[in-house]
């Protein structure tokens, strides 16, 4: 008989979610799938099941290697699953980039001229 574990406990134990409550809420709202079917928090998973969880814009897909119920350290948690997640998108500069690119760390406050340029850019982006 293979060992089974609740999906919300496993997601918390392998550090996909910071709290078990967050894992339970994700299951309840349909953001967690087991083998391409919606999962309830108490759904049981066992070895070789595919668990996918959506956190914000990111999708995490894992193949269960070892079912665990207790939270363990990150290196040990990584041994309990095989990561099948799609690659993360590259970080963008966001909707508002300062003129001349980003300021260097430690460069201090923007000058009056730079603040005016930022204000113009913000006004242009609003309309």
Order of alpha helices (4+ residues) and beta strands (2+ residues): beta-alpha-alpha-beta-beta-beta-beta-beta-alpha-beta-alpha
